[in-house]
């Protein structure tokens, strides 16, 4: 097995493991409310930052900067 094949097989195994773990831990959620507000175990700051990070992505920031540059805002 060549070095490139070893890297590819390792990457596939790692991605498969991550998908299995995500599936296992996400199955523990009972309803939509548990998923959104973490069963009310998060404080308001953590929940606010999490929602902000979900709505404002890097793509949004880059597009905003490029529009500002293109249109001279």
C-alpha positions as CSV (number, residue, x, y, z in Angstrom):
1,X,0.0,0.0,0.0
2,X,1.4,3.4,-1.0
3,X,1.6,6.4,1.3
4,X,-1.2,8.2,-0.6
5,X,-3.5,5.2,-0.2
6,X,-2.7,5.0,3.5
7,X,-3.7,8.6,3.9
8,X,-6.9,8.1,2.0
9,X,-7.9,5.1,4.0
10,X,-7.1,6.8,7.2
11,X,-9.2,9.9,6.2
12,X,-12.1,7.7,5.3
13,X,-11.9,5.8,8.6
14,X,-11.8,9.0,10.6
15,X,-14.8,10.5,8.7
16,X,-16.7,7.3,9.2
17,X,-15.9,7.4,13.0
18,X,-17.1,11.0,13.2
19,X,-20.3,10.3,11.5
20,X,-21.0,7.3,13.7
21,X,-20.3,9.3,16.9
22,X,-22.5,12.2,15.7
23,X,-25.3,9.7,14.9
24,X,-25.0,8.1,18.3
25,X,-25.0,11.3,20.3
26,X,-27.7,13.0,18.3
27,X,-30.1,10.0,18.8
28,X,-30.1,10.8,22.6
29,X,-32.1,14.0,21.9
30,X,-35.8,13.5,22.7
31,X,-37.4,16.4,20.9
32,X,-36.7,19.6,19.0
33,X,-36.6,21.7,22.2
34,X,-33.8,19.6,23.6
35,X,-31.8,20.2,20.5
36,X,-32.3,24.0,20.2
37,X,-31.9,25.0,23.8
38,X,-29.8,22.1,25.1
39,X,-32.4,21.0,27.6
40,X,-32.2,24.5,29.2
41,X,-28.7,23.7,30.5
42,X,-27.0,26.6,28.6
43,X,-26.9,30.1,30.0
44,X,-28.2,33.1,28.0
45,X,-24.7,34.2,26.9
46,X,-23.8,30.7,25.5
47,X,-27.1,30.4,23.8
48,X,-26.8,33.9,22.3
49,X,-23.3,33.4,21.0
50,X,-24.3,30.0,19.5
51,X,-27.3,31.5,17.7
52,X,-25.1,34.4,16.5
53,X,-22.5,32.0,15.1
54,X,-25.2,30.0,13.4
55,X,-26.7,33.0,11.6
56,X,-23.5,34.9,10.8
57,X,-21.1,32.7,8.9
58,X,-17.8,33.5,7.3
59,X,-19.5,33.6,3.9
60,X,-21.8,36.4,5.1
61,X,-18.9,38.4,6.3
62,X,-16.9,38.0,3.1
63,X,-19.8,38.8,0.9
64,X,-20.5,41.9,3.0
65,X,-16.9,43.1,2.7
66,X,-16.9,42.4,-1.1
67,X,-20.2,44.3,-1.6
68,X,-18.8,47.2,0.4
69,X,-15.7,47.3,-1.8
70,X,-17.6,46.9,-5.1
71,X,-20.2,49.5,-4.4
72,X,-18.2,51.9,-2.3
73,X,-20.2,51.8,0.8
